[in-house]
């Protein structure tokens, strides 16, 4: 009887791990992390879940850095565009005043 329960419990951990992998591949990192933690709750020594959780953490940090760089670059471009528009407007006003 205990052998059957142990097998079912082990199979359930695998199933939950594959849910984590699926969500990772869908870029749903928060849910993937939750499933990894669930696996580790059932099987604390599960190295696949530990490694996947580390991979997800690194990926999230990398994505955050890239997002910040893109956002920063967009802010620089917006500021540059506004400065250019301001310069063109000022030159237009100066030209009108000279007439």
Number of C-alpha atoms within 10 A of each C-alpha: 5 7 8 9 10 11 11 12 14 14 12 14 22 17 14 20 23 17 17 27 23 15 18 20 11 10 14 14 20 15 16 26 22 16 23 27 19 17 25 18 12 14 15 12 11 16 11 14 27 16 12 18 22 14 12 20 15 12 15 15 11 12 12 12 12 12 12 12 12 12 12 12 12 12 12 12 12 12 12 12 12 12 12 12 12 12 12 12 12 12 12 11 11 11 10 9 8 6 5
